[in-house]
């Protein structure tokens, strides 16, 4: 029995045919609504047809959209499209979900306001269903469920904790052969920091094989591009702070906020973390974080998205002492400044 089948809704790879044998064993199908990505890739019509197929074949399903604050500018467009093109077919409301990689409590109030504005078209995903006993991390985000509550099951029956780990010797068994293998939580995820599932505790860059892996995300491509660009000269026009700098046996964590002194909307800028040693320079892509406290302190609502969080594997950095800097790109303007922080990365043995 599959209690919850999560599909992208564009190409129904999980369902080999609409009349899949044993479909009565699927309790619920979640159809993901990634409006921004589908619009960019011109896949909206294909997604609509897939929804029609699932609906016409009388599956039990729901449609959810991750309303990430990072895509706030397209929320209205996505909801209006759904209410006009999809709701008349399904007679179902669109369920809005928070971004589990961003502070959850900050998001629920804003999403509740969106629900009030579009009460006939959307609902808010219930908190109890989202948490389901999972403990929040210190970042108030949910840990990745891969390998515990989330699995990728291929058509040949292979079970893996995440679709991006398929073929990397992380199989948990095979459903058709009724095989199950104990999953070790310390498995090295080569996509950490780049995947959409949330297993973002580090980067693990060295494990990637760019030539053999066709699913490298846009974020990883951006990382590769940044490494080829020379760092600008220090401009000393950034206001910033590193709130947290931690290192354990495996992970380096950097959290803080930054903005260019000349102002402007923090949504319109891209912030990067620079780690520089005597031998290496890494320009890394952190997650954006909501910082209403920074906006309130400076009495500037444009700084709402000025926060960042970076988690990087210690093993993806060569040993050495690294200076920590912040690079901000806005339009064609670069601002770059080192902080007063340094971090020492030892060898893999320490």
Secondary structure, 3 states (H helix, E strand, C coil): CECCEEECCCCCCCCCCCCCCCHHHECCEEEECCHHHHHHCCCHHHHHHHHHHHHHCCCCEEEEEECCHHHHHHHHHHHHHHHHHHHHHHCCCEEEECCCCCCHHHHHHHHHHHHHHCCCCEEECCHHHHHCCCCCCCCCCCCCCECCCECEECCCCEEECCHHHCCCCCEEEECCCCEECCCCCCCCCCCCCCCCCCCCCCCCHHHCCCCCCCCCCHHHHHHHHHHCCCCCCCCCCEEEEEEEEEECCCEEEEEEEEEECCCCCHHHCEEEEEEECCCCEEEEECEEECCHHHHHHCCCHHHCCCEEEEEEEHHHCCCEEEEEEEEEEECCEEEEEEEEEEEEECCCCC
